[in-house]
Amino acid sequence: MENVKVLNNDVVIPSTGIGLWQVRNKDQVETTLSHAYETGYRLIDTAAAYGNEKEVGKTIKNLVLPREELFITTKLWNSDQGYQSTLQAFKKSMKLLQLDYLDLYLIHWAVQDKFLDSWRAMEKLYEEGYIRAIGVCNFQISHLDQLISNCNVLPVINQIEYHPYLVQNNLHDYCLNKNIQVEAWSPLGQGSLVHDRSLLAIAEKYNKSVAQVILKWHMHKGIIPIPKSSNPKRIKENFNIFDFSLNNEDIVSINKLNENRRFGPHPDHFHLVFG
């Protein structure tokens, strides 16, 4: 089915999600999640660093959203990495989210000399049934090589910056070969792509928005896009991508837009500044 994917541990995950970066105050979180759920989103993507886990937890309770329908992701921050501190950070996130179990826990960035210890702690939580799946964000091939060589549980996800201006083919191919699902943060390139002529032409052909074309492109490539929006109209638009398909010519044309251009920090350097 196009609306779900199966991870390497047989856990089923929705094929698109709603991101909550910069969605901070209670009213904004509640409005965003309410509209997202009504639209059809079931994958909720937050992080300790987003500062909204408490609001997410309250909203899920207040809206009486069925827990079994939701796929909730949060992430371990850099300063919490290490074995014992990971266990403590997870406990704190669960308390804020008011959850008994988590669907997906991700290491937010690869902090060298610490992420392997964090992974051991996450394996423990996974094996004890507190987490249904564990994975990583922003891991380069070198990080994944190191992790895979030392882990008992293979990561199910690598969430990376991925959009038409940053087509990370080598990393994507590596993950495919290792059966690691790729998720895309900032799949719309922080709004920088909406005026691209090639994308506008494709969007006009299908009577869709540029955002819808880009998100569909991700799905054609087997990637789970995690667009972020608190605007009800855009939330609905970003989800309504299941009623059309791009042809091979469109996909090749979009692939050619690659400029190796990042809007976020480079994974090899970010933790040195924001540890």
CORVEN-V96702 format. One record per backbone hydrogen bond with DSSP energy under -1.0 kcal/mol. NH is the residue of the N-H (numbers start at 1). CO is the residue of the C=O. E is the energy in kcal/mol with one decimal. If there is no record, write none. Layout:
NH,CO,E + NH,CO,E
This chain:
4,1,-1.0 + 5,13,-3.0 + 7,11,-3.1 + 10,7,-2.2 + 13,5,-3.1 + 15,3,-1.9 + 17,225,-2.0 + 18,43,-2.7 + 19,227,-2.8 + 20,45,-2.0 + 23,20,-1.8 + 29,25,-2.6 + 30,26,-2.7 + 31,27,-2.7 + 32,28,-2.6 + 33,29,-2.8 + 34,30,-2.3 + 35,31,-2.4 + 36,32,-2.5 + 37,33,-2.6 + 38,34,-2.2 + 39,35,-2.1 + 40,36,-1.7 + 41,36,-2.4 + 44,71,-2.4 + 45,18,-2.4 + 46,73,-2.6 + 48,75,-1.7 + 50,47,-1.1 + 51,48,-1.2 + 56,52,-2.5 + 57,53,-2.6 + 58,54,-2.4 + 59,55,-2.4 + 60,56,-2.4 + 61,57,-1.8 + 62,58,-3.3 + 63,59,-2.8 + 65,60,-1.9 + 69,66,-1.4 + 70,67,-1.2 + 71,42,-3.0 + 73,44,-2.9 + 74,104,-1.8 + 76,106,-3.1 + 80,77,-1.3 + 81,78,-1.8 + 86,82,-1.7 + 87,83,-1.6 + 88,84,-2.1 + 89,85,-2.5 + 90,86,-2.5 + 91,87,-1.9 + 92,88,-2.1 + 93,89,-2.5 + 94,90,-2.5 + 95,91,-1.9 + 96,92,-2.4 + 97,93,-2.6 + 99,94,-1.9 + 102,130,-2.6 + 104,72,-1.8 + 105,133,-1.8 + 106,74,-2.0 + 107,135,-1.6 + 108,76,-2.1 + 111,109,-1.1 + 114,111,-2.0 + 115,111,-2.1 + 118,114,-2.2 + 119,115,-2.2 + 120,116,-1.9 + 121,117,-1.8 + 122,118,-2.3 + 123,119,-2.7 + 124,120,-1.8 + 125,121,-2.1 + 126,122,-2.5 + 127,123,-2.9 + 128,124,-1.7 + 129,126,-1.3 + 130,125,-2.2 + 132,102,-2.4 + 135,105,-2.4 + 136,157,-2.6 + 137,107,-2.1 + 138,159,-2.9 + 144,140,-2.4 + 145,141,-2.8 + 146,142,-1.9 + 147,143,-2.5 + 148,144,-3.2 + 149,145,-1.8 + 150,147,-1.3 + 156,134,-2.5 + 158,181,-2.3 + 159,136,-2.4 + 160,183,-2.7 + 162,185,-1.3 + 163,166,-1.1 + 166,163,-2.2 + 168,166,-1.0 + 169,167,-2.0 + 172,168,-2.8 + 173,169,-3.0 + 174,170,-2.1 + 175,171,-2.4 + 176,172,-2.4 + 177,173,-2.5 + 178,174,-1.6 + 179,176,-1.2 + 180,175,-3.2 + 181,156,-2.4 + 183,158,-1.6 + 184,224,-2.8 + 185,160,-2.4 + 189,186,-2.0 + 192,189,-2.0 + 196,193,-1.8 + 200,196,-2.5 + 201,197,-2.2 + 202,198,-1.8 + 203,199,-2.7 + 204,200,-2.3 + 205,201,-1.7 + 206,202,-1.5 + 208,203,-2.7 + 213,209,-1.9 + 214,210,-2.6 + 215,211,-2.5 + 216,212,-2.2 + 217,213,-2.3 + 218,214,-2.0 + 219,215,-1.9 + 220,216,-2.5 + 221,217,-1.4 + 222,219,-1.7 + 223,218,-2.5 + 224,182,-2.3 + 226,184,-2.3 + 235,231,-2.8 + 236,232,-2.0 + 237,233,-2.3 + 238,234,-3.2 + 239,235,-1.1 + 240,236,-1.7 + 241,239,-2.4 + 251,247,-2.1 + 252,248,-2.6 + 253,249,-2.3 + 254,250,-2.4 + 255,251,-2.5 + 256,252,-1.6 + 257,254,-1.7 + 258,255,-1.5 + 259,165,-1.6 + 261,165,-2.7 + 269,266,-1.9 + 270,266,-2.0 + 272,269,-1.0 + 273,270,-1.2 + 274,270,-2.6
